[in-house]
Every structure is written in C-alpha cells, then in structure tokens.
Amino acid sequence: MNRMLRRLNVAIAFALILSASTAARAQQKTDWSSLDHFIHSSMKSWKVPGAAVAIVHGQSVVYMKGFGVRDIRTGEAVTPDTLFDIGSCTKAFTSAAAAMLVDEGKMRWDGNVRDYIPFFHLYDPLADQYVTIRDLLTHRTGVPGTDMLWSGAPYTREEIVRRMKYAKPDAGFRARFQYQNVMFVVAGYAVGRVSGGTWDQFVRRRIFDPLGMTESDTSAIEAQRAPDFATPHFQKPDGSVTAIPWRNIDDAGPAGSINSSVRDMSKWITFQLNDGVYNGKRLISAKNITEMHTPQMVIAPGGELPQIFFPDSKLLSYGLGWFIEDYRGHELILHPGDIDGFSAMVVLIPDLDTGYVVLVNLGNMYRQVLSYHIADELLGVPEIDWNARYRKLRAELETERQKQIASWESKRKPGTHPTLPLFAYAGTYNNRLYGHAQITVDAGKLVLHFHSFTAPLEHYQYDTFITNLGLDGKNRLTFAVDADGNAAQFTVAGIKFRREEKPSSATR
C-alpha cells in the first residue's frame, strides 16, 4: 500500500510539474512573429479574405490582431474591432444566460421545459413529458437537425418553438448526441420568458454590458449598421472567392446570431477563464461555470462532425453550450461557429489558463487549420501540418461527394419522362413541421418555392427531379402519384410534403 501511495504521489507531482511548465511556456511567450507569418501565408494559401485572432492568458490579452480585408471589393482592412458573425459560438452565451437564471433560482438545469414554456411539446411522448433545459443544451432530445425551420423561413421564434411538436425523432430520448440548433432557440426563448423580456435583451443587459462588449450585437441587421463589420465570402467550385450577402438568422438568434469582434470576445474568454468573474464582479457562480464546462453527453467517434472539427480527439463530449475535447493530452473546451460566409472558433485551454478566438470571413476549413495551429503553438507540442491534413480531408470529402453523384448517375434511367404533364404537378404542398411549398410552372419547367428559396427543378428520371435547397448542394425531389392519377405529394431532403388540394378536372 505504501509503495502504491508513493507511486501515486510521484505521479501527481510529475503531473503538477508538467502542468506548471506548460503554463509557464504560455505565460512567457512574447514573440508571436511565427504566428504572424503562419497566418499571413496560410490565409493566402486558403484564399481567405480576412481574419482576426485574440489570445488571452489569465486576465491579460497577450495577442490581438486583424489580418486581410473585410470585403474583397473595398479592400478595407480587418481590425481587432471588426464584427464577424460568430455562428454557433453563440450557444455558450445562451447557456451562460440560463446559468445566471439558475443562480437566481428562476430556472433549473433539470427543470421541465414546460415549466418555462407551457406550450412547448415534442413528438415523442416520453421526451415531451420529461424534456429539461439540460436536454436542450446538450443535443440529446432524440430530434435530428431541423434547420429548415429557421434557414430562410418566415417564422418567429415563438412559431418555431410551437412547431417542434411535429419534429419526429430518429433516436431515443437522451440516447444519442444529435446536433440540434432549434433546441437552443427553445432554450433562449425560455430565458426571455423567465426574465420578462427577450433573449437578445437579456444577453445585452446581463452579459455584453457587464463585460464591456460594446461592439457586439445579436442581429445581422444591427451588425451591418456598425462602422466596422466584415462581409461574408463564398468560395466557388472553381476556387475563386466572391462576396455574398449576410444571411439574416435573427429568428434562430440563441443558436447563432451573435456578431462580435476579437476585442469583445477576448473579454468573454477572460470571463470564462476566471470562473465567472469579470473586473472583480461575479456574474455566474463558479459551480455553474464548471457545470457548463463539464462533459454531459458523449459524442461517438466517426461521422462528419468529429472528422472535420475534432480529427485528433480521443475523448469527445458536449457540456452545456461547449464541446470538450481531449487534444494531445490536454483538455480543450471549445465551440466552432459557421454561418454563410463566416466561420469562428472559441477555445479555452484550462491547463494553460489560456484561451483564444479565431474569426474568419470565409466558410471553409481554414478556421480549423488556424485554430489547431494556435493550440499547438500554445501547448508547445510538435506542430502538425494542419494545412496538409485539411487539404487531404477536403479532397477526400470532395471525392466522396463525386462518388455520390456518380452513383446517382449510374442508377439513372435514360429516356424516361414524368408520369403527368408538368402543369399537373403545380400546386400547394404542406409539411406540418416546415409549412407550405409551392410548385409552379415557368418557361416550361417546374419551379419549387419554399420559404425564401426559389429553385428550378431539372428532370432526372420518371417523377424525380434535381433541385438545390441551399443545404448541401443538389437534392433529389420525387413526386408520388396516387391511385387517381394525381400528384399527391413530393419528398425532398427526406422531408415529405403532401398536396393540400387535388387538381380540378379542368387542369388535368
């Protein structure tokens, strides 16, 4: 027993020495020229218009810079104050808002959601009866992604919350991690109801203002009124980069609508590293900061999310608005963010008492390249060639996409035609969860109108057409004809829309 205790003491002492030496490396690092060089060269290689980075150690900002341009059309420089949409990095703010209400006794992590939103329901009776705030914030309700409820949709947050009762699960309640943006919308809506206002008002009053995040906002409209904001960009299949309009996702605010700068985000990171205290004032209890940073739901290996965002993680889980990753022997508490033309990453490294933020105005894999390079520099570990790793991964994913397209084409039946004349498919179709879609005929082609999307249908075979809903490239849309010879429904992206009215005999 004594020998075991001695070994344990030696192991603990070694771990403390290793931790102290690692933290000392981060604290003593003052020459950032290698990082500057890497950012400049890698941005050029990945055709990134603009980026901004801030690194915090303890309660001090040790690095803060902007790189490149806000908009390739104007050439205006990115600064530490340039606003970017931080996408799903917003989720940690929603969890923090809930934590404040938990501290005040107005909300409970394990409180039933209907205690705060009486009209909220889920399709699965078990989940409907027992779903809690914790379930919403850990992606474990059993409901898969339902992003077409907010992406380009006309619905208010309340309407989105009400429609979730029609979202069918494809996993058992609390059985599996399934990334789910709308559940964070529900959690944010609960924060607004409990606080007597809106999620936006609460975040500004209770988080932005106390932290001095004076440049940050929760609306794409508001961000574009600021004196210094980035323009989103898109990389075309031919490799060229073009500016694109901002996507307004205010309806999904609590899941991803915060816009911020690296200057403001450095304050958020300082607050997180300091266990909920900022400038001597406690905003969240240390207990609930720890709760948010503690693994709540295991994320199984495999699948696109771990492959792209956490390629070297051996143990991956989700806390409350944060991913927790084991990276090269160190714990990273982090969250990526993506929305059309923007990508972001916020990372906390507790071993080093250090955190950093990366903001980019292009939606490709560069954000991961830069983020993991920074982690390697801070940890003082042998650097991985992340440029090469992600170029290889990008090529593999493109190869897989091309294989899927080739598989489609190999099964295509040439020389076929639709069962009915095109005008017979025109009409109004409905899905209880997502709402109405219109099929029209324009210039001899069918056209799909769904929410803000208008997409032509190109005939593929029989009653199947190819369209693009702006989700993941091409989608197959297939009509079903009933026993009376009428177009009764269509299915696209796994979603079934039923016809609301039968065509009259005059149009058949």
C-alpha positions in Angstrom: 0.0 0.0 0.0 2.8 2.4 0.9 4.6 1.7 -2.4 1.3 2.4 -4.2 0.9 5.7 -2.4 4.5 6.7 -3.1 3.9 6.0 -6.8 0.7 8.0 -6.8 2.4 10.9 -5.1 5.2 10.8 -7.7 2.7 10.7 -10.5 0.8 13.7 -9.0 4.0 15.6 -8.5 5.1 14.9 -12.1 1.7 16.0 -13.4 1.9 19.2 -11.4 5.4 19.9 -12.7 4.3 19.2 -16.3 1.2 21.4 -15.9 3.3 24.2 -14.3 5.9 24.0 -17.1 3.3 24.1 -19.8 1.5 27.1 -18.2 4.9 28.8 -17.9 5.5 28.4 -21.6 2.2 30.1 -22.4 2.9 32.9 -19.9 6.4 33.5 -21.1 5.7 33.5 -24.8 6.2 37.1 -26.1 7.4 36.5 -29.6 4.4 36.0 -31.9 6.3 36.5 -35.2 6.0 32.8 -36.1 2.2 33.0 -35.7 2.0 36.2 -37.7 4.0 34.5 -40.5 1.8 31.4 -40.4 -1.5 33.5 -40.6 -0.3 35.6 -43.5 1.0 32.6 -45.5 -1.9 30.3 -44.7 -4.6 32.9 -45.5 -3.0 33.4 -48.9 -2.9 29.6 -49.5 -6.6 29.1 -48.5 -7.7 32.3 -50.3 -9.1 33.8 -47.1 -10.1 37.5 -47.4 -9.9 38.4 -43.7 -9.4 37.0 -40.3 -8.9 38.2 -36.7 -7.3 36.5 -33.7 -7.0 37.2 -30.0 -5.2 35.2 -27.3 -5.9 35.6 -23.6 -3.7 34.4 -20.7 -5.2 34.7 -17.3 -6.8 38.1 -17.3 -4.5 39.6 -19.9 -4.8 39.9 -23.6 -1.4 38.8 -25.0 -2.2 38.8 -28.7 -4.8 40.7 -30.8 -4.6 41.4 -34.5 -6.6 41.7 -37.7 -5.5 40.3 -41.0 -6.5 40.8 -44.6 -9.6 42.7 -45.7 -13.2 43.0 -44.6 -14.5 42.9 -48.2 -12.6 41.9 -51.3 -14.5 44.6 -53.2 -13.4 47.5 -51.0 -10.1 46.4 -49.6 -10.8 47.8 -46.1 -8.6 46.2 -43.5 -9.8 43.9 -40.8 -9.1 45.3 -37.3 -9.5 43.9 -33.8 -12.8 45.8 -33.8 -14.3 44.3 -37.0 -17.6 42.5 -36.4 -18.0 38.9 -37.6 -21.0 36.6 -37.2 -19.7 34.1 -34.6 -22.3 31.5 -35.5 -22.8 28.7 -33.1 -20.2 30.1 -30.7 -23.4 31.9 -29.6 -24.6 28.7 -27.9 -22.3 29.2 -25.0 -23.8 32.7 -24.4 -27.3 31.1 -24.3 -26.1 28.5 -21.7 -24.5 31.3 -19.7 -27.8 33.2 -19.7 -29.5 30.1 -18.4 -26.8 29.7 -15.8 -27.5 33.2 -14.5 -31.2 32.4 -14.1 -30.2 29.1 -12.4 -28.1 31.0 -9.9 -31.1 33.2 -9.1 -33.3 30.2 -8.6 -35.6 31.2 -11.5 -34.6 28.3 -13.6 -33.2 24.8 -13.1 -30.9 22.8 -15.4 -33.1 19.8 -14.8 -36.4 21.8 -14.7 -39.0 20.7 -17.2 -39.1 23.0 -20.3 -42.9 23.4 -19.9 -42.3 25.0 -16.5 -40.9 27.9 -18.6 -42.7 27.5 -21.9 -46.2 25.9 -21.3 -47.0 25.4 -25.0 -43.7 23.6 -25.9 -44.2 20.0 -26.9 -42.2 17.2 -28.5 -43.5 14.4 -30.8 -42.2 11.6 -28.6 -44.4 11.2 -25.5 -41.5 10.3 -23.3 -39.4 13.3 -24.4 -42.5 15.5 -24.2 -43.1 14.6 -20.6 -39.6 14.8 -19.3 -37.5 17.1 -21.5 -35.4 19.6 -19.5 -33.3 22.7 -20.1 -30.2 20.4 -19.8 -31.6 18.2 -22.6 -32.0 21.2 -24.8 -28.5 22.4 -24.2 -26.8 19.1 -24.7 -28.3 18.0 -28.0 -29.9 14.8 -26.6 -33.7 15.1 -27.2 -33.7 12.4 -29.9 -34.7 15.0 -32.6 -32.3 15.4 -35.5 -31.5 18.7 -37.2 -34.5 20.7 -38.3 -32.6 23.7 -39.7 -35.2 24.4 -42.4 -37.4 25.7 -39.7 -35.2 28.8 -39.5 -33.0 28.8 -42.5 -34.7 31.2 -44.9 -38.0 30.6 -43.1 -40.6 33.3 -42.3 -41.3 32.1 -38.7 -40.9 34.0 -35.4 -39.1 32.3 -32.6 -42.4 31.6 -30.9 -43.7 29.9 -34.1 -40.5 27.8 -34.3 -41.0 26.7 -30.7 -44.6 25.8 -31.3 -43.8 23.8 -34.5 -41.3 21.5 -32.7 -44.1 19.2 -31.7 -44.2 18.0 -35.3 -40.5 17.1 -35.4 -40.2 13.3 -35.4 -37.3 11.8 -33.5 -34.9 9.3 -35.1 -33.1 8.4 -31.8 -34.2 7.5 -28.3 -34.7 10.3 -25.8 -31.2 11.0 -24.2 -29.8 8.1 -26.1 -27.5 9.9 -28.6 -25.8 13.2 -29.3 -27.5 14.9 -32.3 -26.5 18.5 -33.1 -29.7 20.5 -32.9 -29.8 24.3 -33.5 -33.6 24.7 -32.8 -33.4 23.3 -29.3 -31.1 26.2 -28.4 -33.7 28.6 -29.9 -36.1 27.0 -27.5 -33.7 27.4 -24.6 -33.2 31.1 -25.5 -36.9 31.6 -25.8 -37.2 30.2 -22.2 -34.6 32.6 -21.0 -36.6 35.5 -22.5 -39.9 34.4 -20.9 -38.4 33.8 -17.5 -36.6 37.1 -17.5 -39.6 39.1 -18.6 -38.1 40.2 -22.0 -36.3 38.6 -24.9 -33.1 36.5 -25.1 -31.5 39.4 -27.0 -32.3 41.9 -24.2 -31.0 39.5 -21.5 -27.7 38.8 -23.3 -27.1 42.5 -23.8 -28.0 43.6 -20.3 -26.5 40.7 -18.3 -23.5 39.7 -20.5 -22.5 42.3 -23.1 -22.8 45.3 -20.8 -21.0 43.9 -17.7 -18.2 42.5 -19.8 -17.9 45.8 -21.8 -18.7 44.0 -25.1 -19.8 47.3 -26.5 -19.3 46.4 -30.2 -21.3 43.1 -30.0 -24.9 42.6 -31.0 -27.4 39.8 -31.7 -28.8 40.9 -35.2 -27.4 40.7 -38.7 -29.3 44.0 -39.4 -27.7 45.7 -36.5 -24.2 44.4 -37.3 -24.4 46.0 -40.8 -25.1 49.4 -39.3 -21.8 49.3 -37.4 -18.8 51.3 -38.6 -16.5 48.3 -38.8 -18.0 45.0 -40.0 -16.8 42.1 -42.2 -18.6 40.9 -45.4 -19.1 37.2 -45.7 -17.5 35.4 -48.7 -18.0 32.2 -50.6 -15.5 30.0 -52.4 -16.9 28.8 -55.8 -16.2 25.4 -57.2 -13.6 26.9 -59.5 -11.7 28.2 -56.4 -12.5 31.9 -56.8 -13.8 33.8 -53.9 -16.7 36.2 -54.0 -18.6 38.4 -51.5 -22.1 37.3 -50.6 -25.0 39.0 -48.7 -25.3 38.5 -45.0 -27.7 35.7 -44.0 -30.2 37.1 -41.5 -30.7 34.4 -38.9 -32.2 36.6 -36.2 -35.1 34.1 -35.9 -32.6 31.5 -34.7 -30.7 34.0 -32.5 -29.9 31.9 -29.4 -28.3 29.3 -31.7 -26.1 31.5 -33.7 -26.9 35.2 -34.3 -24.3 37.0 -32.2 -21.9 39.3 -34.1 -18.7 40.2 -32.3 -15.1 41.3 -32.6 -11.9 39.7 -31.3 -11.6 42.6 -28.9 -15.0 41.9 -27.4 -14.6 38.1 -27.5 -11.3 38.4 -25.5 -13.4 39.8 -22.7 -15.8 36.8 -22.9 -12.8 34.4 -22.8 -11.3 36.3 -19.8 -14.7 35.9 -18.0 -14.7 32.1 -18.8 -11.2 31.6 -17.6 -11.8 33.5 -14.4 -14.7 31.2 -13.3 -17.5 33.6 -13.9 -15.8 36.8 -12.5 -15.0 39.9 -14.6 -13.4 43.0 -13.3 -13.9 41.8 -9.7 -17.7 41.2 -10.2 -19.1 37.7 -10.2 -21.7 37.2 -12.9 -22.1 33.4 -12.8 -21.3 31.1 -9.8 -18.1 29.1 -10.1 -20.3 26.0 -9.7 -22.3 26.7 -12.8 -19.3 27.8 -14.9 -17.9 24.3 -14.0 -21.2 22.7 -14.9 -21.2 24.3 -18.4 -17.6 23.1 -18.9 -18.3 19.5 -17.7 -19.0 16.7 -20.1 -22.7 16.0 -20.2 -23.1 13.9 -23.3 -20.6 11.6 -25.0 -20.1 12.1 -28.7 -19.4 8.8 -30.5 -16.4 8.6 -32.9 -16.9 8.6 -36.6 -19.3 10.8 -38.6 -18.7 14.2 -40.3 -18.7 16.4 -37.1 -15.8 14.6 -35.3 -14.0 14.0 -38.7 -14.0 17.7 -39.6 -13.8 19.5 -36.3 -12.1 17.1 -34.0 -9.8 14.9 -36.1 -7.3 14.1 -33.3 -9.7 13.8 -30.3 -9.7 10.5 -28.4 -12.5 11.6 -26.0 -15.1 14.0 -27.2 -18.2 15.1 -25.4 -20.6 18.1 -25.1 -21.1 20.2 -22.0 -23.7 23.0 -21.8 -23.0 25.0 -24.9 -19.4 23.8 -25.2 -17.6 20.8 -26.8 -15.0 19.2 -24.5 -12.1 17.6 -26.4 -9.1 15.6 -25.3 -6.3 17.0 -27.6 -2.8 15.7 -27.3 -3.1 15.1 -23.6 -4.8 18.4 -22.8 -8.5 19.3 -22.3 -9.8 21.9 -24.8 -13.2 23.5 -24.1 -14.3 25.0 -27.4 -17.0 25.7 -29.9 -16.9 26.3 -33.6 -19.3 28.6 -35.4 -20.5 28.6 -39.0 -23.0 30.6 -41.0 -23.0 31.5 -44.7 -19.6 33.1 -45.4 -18.3 33.2 -41.8 -16.5 30.8 -39.6 -15.3 31.1 -36.0 -13.7 29.2 -33.1 -13.5 29.9 -29.4 -11.1 27.7 -27.4 -10.3 27.5 -23.7 -7.2 25.6 -22.5 -7.6 25.3 -18.7 -4.2 23.7 -18.3 -2.6 26.9 -19.5 -5.2 29.3 -18.1 -5.4 30.5 -21.7 -8.0 30.9 -24.4 -8.3 32.3 -27.9 -10.7 33.2 -30.6 -10.5 32.9 -34.4 -12.9 34.8 -36.7 -12.8 34.4 -40.5 -15.0 35.9 -43.2 -14.9 32.8 -45.4 -16.7 29.5 -44.9 -14.1 26.8 -45.5 -11.7 24.6 -43.5 -9.2 27.4 -42.8 -10.7 28.1 -39.4 -9.7 24.6 -38.2 -6.3 24.9 -39.7 -5.6 28.1 -37.9 -7.2 27.1 -34.6 -5.3 23.9 -34.2 -2.0 25.6 -35.2 -2.5 28.1 -32.4 -3.3 25.3 -30.0 0.0 23.5 -31.0 2.0 26.8 -30.5 0.5 27.4 -27.1 0.9 23.9 -25.9 4.5 23.8 -27.1 4.0 20.4 -28.7 5.4 19.3 -32.1 3.4 21.1 -34.8 1.2 19.1 -37.1 1.0 20.2 -40.7 -2.7 21.2 -40.4 -2.6 22.7 -43.9 -1.7 19.4 -45.4 -4.1 17.5 -43.1 -7.1 19.6 -44.0 -6.3 19.8 -47.7 -6.2 16.0 -47.8 -9.5 15.8 -45.8 -11.1 18.3 -48.2 -10.0 16.3 -51.2 -11.4 13.1 -49.6 -14.8 14.7 -48.9 -14.9 16.0 -52.5 -14.1 12.6 -53.8 -16.9 11.1 -51.7 -19.3 13.8 -53.0 -18.3 13.0 -56.6 -18.8 9.3 -55.9 -22.3 10.0 -54.6 -23.1 12.0 -57.8 -21.6 9.2 -59.9 -23.8 6.7 -58.0 -26.9 8.8 -58.8 -26.0 8.9 -62.4 -25.2 5.2 -62.6 -28.7 4.4 -61.5 -30.4 7.0 -63.7 -32.8 5.5 -66.3 -32.3 7.3 -69.6 -35.1 8.2 -71.9 -37.8 8.4 -69.2 -40.3 11.2 -68.7 -42.7 12.4 -66.0 -45.9 10.4 -65.5 -48.0 13.6 -65.8 -47.8 16.8 -67.8 -45.8 19.4 -65.8 -48.9 21.6 -65.0 -50.4 18.6 -63.2 -47.6 18.8 -60.5 -48.2 22.5 -59.9 -50.0 23.4 -56.6 -49.6 23.9 -52.9 -48.0 21.3 -50.7 -47.6 21.2 -47.0 -45.5 19.7 -44.3 -46.8 20.1 -40.7 -43.3 20.9 -39.3 -41.9 23.1 -42.1 -45.0 24.6 -43.6 -46.1 25.3 -47.2 -44.2 24.8 -50.5 -45.4 25.9 -53.9 -44.7 24.1 -57.2 -45.2 26.3 -60.3 -44.5 26.1 -64.0 -42.3 28.8 -65.5 -40.9 28.7 -69.1 -41.7 25.1 -69.5 -40.0 24.0 -66.2 -41.2 23.2 -62.7 -40.1 25.6 -60.0 -40.0 25.0 -56.3 -40.9 27.9 -54.0 -40.2 27.1 -50.3 -39.8 29.9 -47.7 -37.2 32.3 -49.2 -35.9 29.7 -51.7 -36.8 29.6 -55.3 -35.2 26.7 -57.2 -35.9 25.3 -60.6 -36.5 21.5 -61.0 -34.4 19.7 -63.6 -35.9 16.4 -64.7 -33.8 13.4 -63.6 -35.9 10.3 -64.3 -39.6 9.4 -64.1 -41.1 11.6 -61.4 -37.8 12.6 -59.8 -36.2 16.0 -60.4 -33.0 17.6 -59.2 -33.1 20.9 -57.2 -31.0 22.9 -54.8 -32.4 23.9 -51.4 -29.1 25.6 -50.4 -28.4 22.9 -47.8 -25.7 20.6 -49.2 -25.7 21.0 -53.0 -28.1 19.0 -55.2 -31.2 17.4 -53.8 -33.5 14.9 -55.4 -37.2 15.8 -55.3 -39.6 12.9 -56.1 -43.3 13.2 -56.7 -45.7 10.4 -55.8 -48.8 9.9 -57.9 -51.9 8.5 -56.2 -54.4 5.8 -57.4 -56.5 8.5 -59.1 -53.5 9.7 -61.2 -53.0 12.9 -59.2 -49.6 14.2 -57.9 -50.3 13.7 -54.2 -47.0 14.5 -52.5 -43.3 15.0 -53.0 -40.3 14.2 -50.9 -37.0 16.3 -50.9 -34.1 16.1 -48.4 -36.0 13.4 -46.5 -39.0 15.7 -46.0 -42.4 14.8 -47.2 -44.8 17.5 -48.4 -48.5 16.5 -49.1 -50.7 18.2 -51.6 -53.3 20.4 -50.0 -55.8 20.3 -52.8 -56.5 17.9 -55.7 -56.2 19.4 -59.2 -59.5 20.2 -60.8 -60.6 18.2 -63.8 -60.2 21.3 -65.9 -56.4 21.3 -65.4 -55.9 17.6 -65.8 
